[in-house]
Amino acid sequence: MKKVNWLLLTLGVVFFSVDKASAQLTEQHAVGGRFGSATGITYRYALSEERAAEGILSVQSNSKYRRFRLIGLYEFHKPLAENFSWYYGFGGSLGSIKYKALVSTTERINENGDREVVTVKTEPKSELALSIEGVVGVEYRIPTTPLAVSLDVKPYFDFLQESTIKVFDPFGLSIRYTF
């Protein structure tokens, strides 16, 4: 745990001690894929050299549920080194979550001392998904190509399903084509 705290402190000092530079977002559009706990399509529109609006169409699926979300983020981009920058931002999402039908079986001993198998089936159901989002990440623009690679964490607070903050679940790797 101490190593994680030192790493976060070091990254914080590096991020906030960098001077401002010009022309961080040199291309106005960037489109690509985002991979991680939720996979999707990402589109970023540069509002200025240091600010952008990003939209993510995200799909996440496992054995218990399938989630679809449309995420909107407002981002601030800061330089770290040549072709390397970091960004942070905030926003929200709207979507749906569909819980899959589950069948679980357990074995128990009844009052007669006999073993019996109990099967419980839950029906599928759908709900609205609504959350507030944050994002912190780093991006590397590959020289002499129109490609950019970014690694970020996108914590969110889900209002309707679990009402919990997801911090370490939403890591993502994005590969974007810039134009």
C-alpha positions in Angstrom: 0.0 0.0 0.0 2.9 2.4 0.7 4.2 1.9 -2.8 0.9 2.9 -4.3 0.7 6.0 -2.1 4.3 7.0 -3.2 3.4 6.4 -6.9 0.3 8.5 -6.6 2.2 11.3 -4.8 5.0 11.3 -7.4 2.6 11.4 -10.3 0.7 14.2 -8.7 3.9 16.3 -8.2 4.9 15.7 -11.8 1.5 16.5 -13.2 1.0 19.7 -11.3 4.6 21.0 -11.7 4.7 21.1 -15.5 4.5 24.6 -17.0 1.9 25.4 -19.6 2.9 24.8 -23.2 1.1 25.7 -26.5 -0.6 23.5 -29.0 -1.4 20.4 -27.0 -4.4 19.3 -29.1 -3.0 20.0 -32.6 -5.7 18.0 -34.4 -9.4 18.9 -34.0 -10.8 15.4 -34.3 -9.8 12.0 -32.8 -11.7 8.8 -33.2 -10.9 5.3 -32.1 -11.5 2.4 -29.8 -11.3 2.2 -26.0 -10.4 -1.2 -24.4 -10.5 -2.3 -20.8 -13.3 -3.3 -18.4 -15.7 -1.6 -20.8 -15.1 -1.7 -24.5 -16.3 1.0 -26.9 -15.9 3.7 -29.4 -14.4 7.1 -28.5 -14.6 10.5 -30.3 -12.8 13.6 -29.1 -13.4 17.1 -30.4 -10.8 19.8 -29.5 -12.5 22.9 -28.3 -9.1 24.7 -28.0 -5.5 23.8 -27.7 -6.0 22.7 -24.1 -9.6 21.7 -23.8 -11.7 19.0 -25.5 -15.1 17.3 -25.4 -15.1 13.5 -25.6 -17.9 11.1 -26.2 -17.7 7.3 -25.5 -20.1 4.7 -26.6 -19.4 1.9 -24.1 -20.5 -1.8 -23.8 -19.6 -3.9 -20.8 -20.7 -7.5 -20.3 -20.1 -10.4 -17.9 -22.0 -13.4 -16.6 -24.4 -11.3 -14.5 -25.3 -8.3 -16.6 -24.8 -6.3 -19.9 -24.3 -2.6 -19.7 -24.6 0.0 -22.4 -23.6 3.6 -21.7 -23.2 6.9 -23.6 -20.6 9.0 -21.8 -19.8 12.7 -22.2 -16.6 14.2 -20.8 -15.2 17.7 -20.7 -11.3 17.5 -20.6 -8.3 19.6 -19.8 -5.1 18.6 -21.6 -1.6 19.5 -20.2 1.9 18.8 -21.6 4.4 16.4 -20.0 7.0 16.1 -22.7 7.2 16.2 -26.5 4.3 14.1 -27.9 3.3 13.2 -24.4 0.6 14.9 -22.3 -1.8 14.2 -19.5 -5.5 15.1 -19.1 -8.3 15.2 -16.6 -11.9 16.0 -16.8 -15.5 15.4 -15.7 -18.9 14.5 -17.2 -21.7 12.1 -17.0 -23.3 9.1 -18.6 -26.7 7.7 -19.5 -27.5 4.2 -20.6 -29.1 0.9 -19.6 -28.2 -2.2 -17.7 -29.7 -5.6 -18.3 -29.4 -8.2 -15.7 -29.2 -11.7 -17.1 -31.4 -14.6 -16.0 -29.4 -16.6 -13.4 -29.9 -20.2 -12.2 -28.2 -21.2 -9.0 -28.3 -24.6 -7.3 -27.5 -25.4 -3.7 -27.5 -28.6 -1.8 -28.9 -28.7 1.7 -30.1 -31.2 4.3 -33.8 -31.1 5.0 -35.5 -31.8 8.4 -35.6 -35.5 7.7 -31.8 -35.7 7.2 -32.1 -36.2 3.5 -30.1 -34.2 1.0 -32.0 -32.1 -1.4 -31.0 -29.8 -4.3 -32.6 -26.3 -4.3 -32.7 -24.4 -7.6 -33.3 -20.7 -7.6 -33.9 -18.8 -10.9 -33.9 -15.0 -11.2 -35.7 -13.4 -14.1 -33.9 -11.0 -16.4 -34.6 -7.3 -15.9 -33.5 -4.0 -17.3 -32.8 -0.6 -15.6 -31.8 2.9 -16.5 -28.1 3.7 -15.8 -27.2 7.2 -14.7 -23.8 8.3 -13.4 -21.4 11.1 -13.0 -17.9 10.5 -14.4 -14.3 11.7 -13.9 -11.2 10.9 -16.0 -7.5 11.1 -15.5 -5.0 9.8 -18.1 -1.9 10.2 -20.2 -1.6 10.3 -24.0 1.2 9.7 -26.4 1.1 11.0 -29.9 3.1 8.7 -32.1 5.4 10.9 -34.2 5.0 10.8 -38.0 1.7 9.0 -37.8 -1.9 10.3 -37.1 -2.2 7.9 -34.1 -2.4 8.6 -30.4 -2.4 6.0 -27.6 -3.8 6.9 -24.1 -4.1 5.1 -20.8 -6.7 6.4 -18.3 -8.8 5.7 -15.3 -12.4 6.8 -15.4 -14.0 6.6 -11.9 -17.7 7.0 -11.8 -20.6 7.2 -9.3 -23.6 5.2 -10.3 -26.8 6.7 -9.0 -29.4 4.0 -9.7 -28.0 0.5 -9.5 -25.5 0.2 -6.7 -25.0 3.8 -5.6 -21.3 3.2 -5.2 -18.2 4.8 -6.5 -16.2 2.6 -9.0 -12.6 3.8 -8.8 -10.3 1.0 -10.0 -12.7 -0.9 -12.2 -12.8 1.5 -15.2 -9.2 1.4 -16.5 -8.9 1.9 -20.3 -6.5 1.9 -23.2 -7.6 4.0 -26.2 -6.1 4.0 -29.6 -7.2 7.0 -31.7 -6.8 8.2 -35.3 -6.4 12.0 -35.2 -7.4 14.4 -38.1 
